Amino acid sequence: MPQTSLTTWLNKPKAVKESESSFSAGELAPVSADSAHPGQRPATEEKQNRTQGKSSENVSVAGSTRKPIPPNVEIRACKKEDIASLKNLTSLLLPIPYQDRFYREIIEDPLTNNITLVATWHDNPIAKDRDKGRLIGAIRCRLLPEFRSTIPQSESDDGPMLYLSTLVLLSPYRQHGIATQLLQILTQRAVNAYGVRSVGAHVWEANAEGLEWYRKRGFREVGREEDYYRKLNPSTAVVMQRKVSVMDFVGE
């Protein structure tokens, strides 16, 4: 069965109609260097449970049940004043540099801003409104007009896809379920606001832990991109995708 390139869709100049629905940061209940982004190690909050022989909690289907996060954590929209910290975070965690346009779009494009979130840590959770906090993680996505993968037609629904451009989290904060909640919040938002039918990401083929992170959240391999990570050896990316589920239609 021929493989369809996700890169082709990433570079295809099709516009996705922006929903009239708006989401303010106030509607949301609002890491040493590992991340769940392709090419990096993942934010595996369940690692301690596995080593202790305990079952992982709330990871089978993204959007199902949100694991409570500490009151010190705030998940909110990305603001202009966050960009410098976001640049530092991504350069620390990811081997792939991003151009300034990548960050400008977060602030200047309403759609991109709506599918970007940051996670900050407040030493005093009571002072969240007065304290900017430390930026510890972020998720930045794109909307692709449609995605045709190697999934048989009977199993795949054509429609917009939420593509994970970056998902980063400083490793000291991994055990709190923050990366999972960032993904869940944006998936539900994209389903309700833009009608996405699937969520996708590239994962470095040598990143076994990252692949497992996605599989635990309902993703599965639908293809491979040769020479996707040209500066890495091996250079192949695994295309991971999952269809949206009923629980993804639950509002934020």
C-alpha positions as CSV (number, residue, x, y, z in Angstrom):
1,M,0.0,0.0,0.0
2,P,1.6,3.3,-1.0
3,Q,2.6,5.7,1.7
4,T,1.2,9.2,1.7
5,S,3.6,12.0,2.8
6,L,2.5,14.1,5.7
7,T,5.2,16.5,4.7
8,T,3.3,17.2,1.5
9,W,0.3,18.3,3.4
10,L,2.4,20.4,5.7
11,N,3.7,22.3,2.7
12,K,0.4,22.5,0.8
13,P,-1.0,26.1,0.7
14,K,-4.6,25.3,1.6
15,A,-6.5,27.5,4.0
16,V,-8.6,26.1,6.8
17,K,-11.6,28.2,7.7
18,E,-11.3,29.5,11.2
19,S,-14.2,28.9,13.5
20,E,-16.1,31.8,15.0
21,S,-15.8,30.1,18.4
22,S,-13.3,31.8,20.7
23,F,-11.6,30.5,23.7
24,S,-10.0,32.8,26.3
25,A,-7.2,31.7,28.6
26,G,-9.5,32.3,31.5
27,E,-11.7,29.4,30.4
28,L,-8.9,27.0,31.0
29,A,-8.1,25.4,34.3
30,P,-4.7,26.2,33.5
31,V,10.4,20.4,32.6
32,S,16.6,19.0,32.3
33,A,15.3,18.5,29.1
34,D,13.0,15.8,27.7
35,S,9.9,16.3,25.6
36,A,7.2,14.5,23.8
37,H,8.0,16.2,20.5
38,P,9.3,14.0,17.7
39,G,13.1,13.9,17.8
40,Q,13.2,14.2,21.5
41,R,12.5,12.0,24.5
42,P,8.9,12.2,25.6
43,A,7.2,13.7,28.6
44,T,6.3,10.3,30.1
45,E,4.3,11.1,33.3
46,E,3.7,7.4,33.9
47,K,7.4,6.3,34.1
48,Q,7.4,6.1,37.9
49,N,4.2,4.0,37.9
50,R,5.7,1.5,35.4
51,T,8.9,1.1,37.4
52,Q,6.9,0.5,40.6
53,G,4.6,-2.0,38.9
54,K,1.6,0.3,39.1
55,S,-0.8,0.7,36.2
56,S,-0.7,4.0,34.3
57,E,-3.6,6.3,34.8
58,N,-5.8,8.1,32.2
59,V,-3.5,7.6,29.2
60,S,-5.5,5.2,27.0
61,V,-7.5,7.8,25.0
62,A,-6.6,11.4,24.8
63,G,-9.5,13.5,25.8
64,S,-11.0,10.9,28.1
65,T,-10.3,11.8,31.7
66,R,-7.9,14.5,32.7
67,K,-5.4,13.7,35.4
68,P,-5.4,16.5,38.0
69,I,-2.4,18.7,37.8
70,P,-0.8,20.6,40.7
71,P,-2.3,24.0,41.6
72,N,1.1,25.5,40.9
73,V,0.6,24.8,37.1
74,E,-1.3,27.2,34.9
75,I,-2.1,26.3,31.3
76,R,-3.0,29.3,29.2
77,A,-2.7,31.1,25.9
78,C,0.7,32.2,24.7
79,K,1.3,35.9,25.0
80,K,3.9,38.2,23.4
81,E,5.9,38.4,26.6
82,D,6.2,34.5,26.6
83,I,8.0,34.3,23.2
84,A,11.6,34.9,24.5
85,S,11.1,32.1,27.1
86,L,9.5,29.9,24.5
87,K,12.4,30.3,22.2
88,N,14.8,29.4,25.0
89,L,12.7,26.3,25.9
90,T,12.5,24.9,22.4
91,S,16.2,25.6,21.6
92,L,17.0,23.7,24.9
93,L,14.8,20.7,24.2
94,L,14.7,20.3,20.4
95,P,17.5,19.6,18.0
96,I,15.7,21.4,15.2
97,P,15.9,25.2,15.1
98,Y,12.8,27.3,14.3
99,Q,12.7,30.5,12.3
100,D,11.3,33.7,13.8
101,R,8.2,33.3,11.7
102,F,7.3,30.2,13.7
103,Y,7.0,32.3,16.8
104,R,5.5,35.4,15.1
105,E,2.6,33.4,13.9
106,I,1.7,32.4,17.4
107,I,1.1,36.1,18.3
108,E,0.0,37.5,14.9
109,D,-2.2,34.8,13.6
110,P,-5.4,34.2,15.7
111,L,-5.9,30.7,14.6
112,T,-2.3,29.7,15.4
113,N,-2.6,31.4,18.8
114,N,-5.8,29.5,19.5
115,I,-4.0,26.1,19.0
116,T,-1.0,27.1,21.0
117,L,-0.7,26.8,24.8
118,V,2.0,27.3,27.4
119,A,2.4,25.8,30.8
120,T,3.8,27.9,33.6
121,W,4.8,27.0,37.2
122,H,4.0,29.3,40.1
123,D,5.8,28.8,43.4
124,N,2.9,30.3,45.1
125,P,-0.3,29.0,43.5
126,I,-2.4,31.6,45.3
127,A,-0.6,34.4,43.5
128,K,-1.1,33.2,39.9
129,D,-2.9,36.4,38.9
130,R,0.1,38.5,40.1
131,D,3.0,36.2,39.4
132,K,4.1,35.5,35.8
133,G,5.5,32.2,36.7
134,R,8.2,30.1,34.9
135,L,7.5,28.7,31.5
136,I,8.0,25.0,31.8
137,G,6.2,23.6,28.7
138,A,4.3,24.4,25.5
139,I,2.4,22.9,22.7
140,R,2.1,24.5,19.3
141,C,0.0,23.0,16.5
142,R,-1.1,23.5,13.0
143,L,-4.3,22.8,11.2
144,L,-4.0,20.7,8.0
145,P,-7.0,20.8,5.6
146,E,-7.1,17.0,5.4
147,F,-4.9,13.9,5.8
148,R,-5.0,10.7,3.8
149,S,-2.8,8.1,5.3
150,T,-2.3,4.4,4.8
151,I,-5.2,3.6,7.1
152,P,-7.9,1.7,5.0
153,Q,-10.7,3.9,3.8
154,S,-13.2,2.1,6.0
155,E,-11.2,3.2,9.1
156,S,-10.2,6.7,8.1
157,D,-12.3,9.8,7.9
158,D,-11.0,12.6,5.7
159,G,-11.1,16.0,7.3
160,P,-9.0,18.6,9.0
161,M,-6.1,17.3,11.1
162,L,-4.5,18.8,14.2
163,Y,-0.8,18.5,13.6
164,L,1.6,18.7,16.6
165,S,4.5,21.0,15.5
166,T,6.0,21.1,19.0
167,L,5.2,19.6,22.4
168,V,7.9,20.3,25.0
169,L,8.1,20.0,28.7
170,L,11.0,20.3,31.1
171,S,11.8,16.9,32.6
172,P,11.5,17.8,36.4
173,Y,7.8,18.4,35.8
174,R,7.0,15.3,33.7
175,Q,5.4,13.3,36.5
176,H,2.4,15.7,36.8
177,G,0.6,14.8,33.6
178,I,1.1,18.3,32.1
179,A,2.1,17.2,28.6
180,T,-0.9,14.9,28.4
181,Q,-3.3,17.7,29.5
182,L,-1.8,20.1,27.0
183,L,-2.6,17.6,24.3
184,Q,-6.0,16.9,25.6
185,I,-7.1,20.5,25.9
186,L,-6.0,21.4,22.4
187,T,-7.5,18.3,20.9
188,Q,-10.9,19.1,22.4
189,R,-10.6,22.7,21.3
190,A,-9.7,21.8,17.8
191,V,-12.5,19.2,17.6
192,N,-15.1,21.7,18.8
193,A,-13.8,24.8,17.0
194,Y,-12.5,23.5,13.8
195,G,-14.0,20.0,13.3
196,V,-10.7,18.1,13.2
197,R,-11.0,14.4,12.6
198,S,-7.6,13.3,13.6
199,V,-4.4,14.3,15.4
200,G,-0.9,13.6,13.9
201,A,2.8,14.0,14.7
202,H,6.2,13.0,13.4
203,V,8.4,11.0,15.8
204,W,12.0,10.1,15.3
205,E,12.3,6.4,14.7
206,A,15.1,6.0,17.3
207,N,12.9,7.6,19.9
208,A,11.4,4.4,21.3
209,E,10.2,6.1,24.5
210,G,8.5,8.9,22.4
211,L,6.7,6.4,20.2
212,E,5.4,4.6,23.3
213,W,4.2,7.9,24.7
214,Y,2.0,8.4,21.7
215,R,0.8,4.8,21.5
216,K,-0.4,5.1,25.1
217,R,-2.5,8.0,24.0
218,G,-4.2,6.2,21.2
219,F,-1.8,7.0,18.3
220,R,-0.6,4.4,15.9
221,E,1.9,4.4,13.1
222,V,0.5,5.1,9.7
223,G,3.7,5.7,7.6
224,R,7.3,6.7,7.6
225,E,9.2,9.7,6.2
226,E,12.7,8.9,5.0
227,D,15.3,11.7,5.6
228,Y,12.9,13.8,7.6
229,Y,15.5,14.5,10.3
230,R,18.5,15.1,8.0
231,K,20.8,16.1,10.9
232,L,20.0,13.0,12.9
233,N,21.1,9.4,12.4
234,P,18.9,7.5,11.7
235,S,17.0,10.2,9.8
236,T,13.6,8.6,9.4
237,A,10.4,9.9,11.1
238,V,7.5,7.7,12.1
239,V,4.1,9.3,11.2
240,M,1.8,8.8,14.2
241,Q,-1.9,9.5,14.0
242,R,-5.1,8.9,15.9
243,K,-8.7,9.5,15.1
244,V,-10.7,11.7,17.4
245,S,-12.9,9.9,19.8
246,V,-16.4,10.6,21.3
247,M,-14.8,12.1,24.4
248,D,-12.9,14.6,22.3
249,F,-16.3,16.3,21.6
250,V,-16.7,17.1,25.3
251,G,-16.2,20.9,25.8
252,E,-13.3,22.4,27.6
